[in-house]
């Protein structure tokens, strides 16, 4: 989604930045993990396919993606590659054509040493606040694997309520309606967050190459009928995992 391509959100534990070419190699390494493939319902991609997927996510109007950085590490090493500070990603999917105010939210803390330390919680709060204030959302939904109890508990602490269990896909569905009291609570929880202009260091350097690559490389297709009504890219939908 291009709406956030120049947006950088600075929190206490995490910094959210747009998903760019610079981040693809590290993301590709993460997704070689069989554990993450299982938890995100993903199939492994080649590096070229991963670059194509990143470009697709950048252009799509129904997906908003931020890469999650370790704020402390980023502050200490601002001149180093962001790839060295990456810990996961957080996403909003705006796939309900009947209700443009509903966003499906997910977070993946891919680095094991960062799990269950509040990084996923802050990333979700920051993404929800962004969705409410910048994208006009007032409802959120999370679909979590039934065995992922830590993530289920995390979302319940963020005022989500369990509304259904999908035994076919083995997932729990939680929802949050952002009433005015919930909105005020959310904005209070994220009052420390700073929004700054983001400069994509990789885009200007590789823009010509990117245009060439994405025109010739396509990610593999899988059936995503429950989300898109047809065929879609393999990582257009992921189960939330390991916040």
Secondary structure by P-SEA (a helix, b strand, c coil): ccccccbbbbcccbbbbcccccaaaaaaaaaccaaaaaaaccccccaaaaaaaaaaaaacccbbbbbbcaaaaaaacccccccccccccccccccccccccbbbbbbbcccccccccaaaaaaaaaaaaaaaccccccbbbbbbcccaaaaaaaaaaaccccccccccccbbbbbbcccaaaaaaaaaaaccbbbbbbbcccccccaaaaaaaaacccccccccccccccccccccccccccc
